[in-house]
Amino acid sequence: MNLGTGPEVLAAFEAAKGFMPADEGLALHAAATEAAALGLPLLEVGTYCGRSTILLADAARSGGVSAVTVDHHRGSEEQQPGWEYHDPTVVDPELGLMDTLPTFRRTLHRAGLEDHVIAMVGRSPAIARVWNSPLGLVFIDGGHTDEHAAGDYEGWAPHLAQGGLLVIHDVFPDPADGGQAPYRIYRRALESGAFDEISVTNSLRVLRRTRPGI
């Protein structure tokens, strides 16, 4: 995997906690690099421990823009105790709650990318309501229920500039392969008439905003 930078970015990506495979990471980095040329921030919904944030931050650094990442850092539904993706090493020992923020901060520090990332801690729809700047890229990889995925799409897609890129992770047309909420917002984006699909890499979809109408 070659991210178009030095080996330190690849090493940081591979060392970070997270679920994004290398081929999808490469596609995300390529989309972020293209979007950074618009001169607008790149925004991610769903930080977790910063694995994909490394890719956005590296593209932002190269493009002279900022990467913004949004997460409440209490874990999504499938990361809670007793569920498939629970990781007890990111539980606050005092509160007994998921807290991925300290791990995320260590991830960025080790990658040397802290200065290129604005971390916003809170619920995605609440932050979206007070956000009023255009974005070059929106990467949706937060909660996978219909409520959360729809909230992320409705909150952030309207902030995309013309020519900006909407990237959606974990899009599975076949329900046997995974949850359907990301697939439903992907279909919704295409059916809005505002987006054209420009690439597919396994479960990662990249769409370009070409028209108004979200």
Summary of the structure (lengths in Angstrom):
residues: 214
radius of gyration: 16.0
end to end distance: 34.5
largest distance: 49.0
contacts: 723
relative contact order: 0.16
helix: 42%
strand: 21%
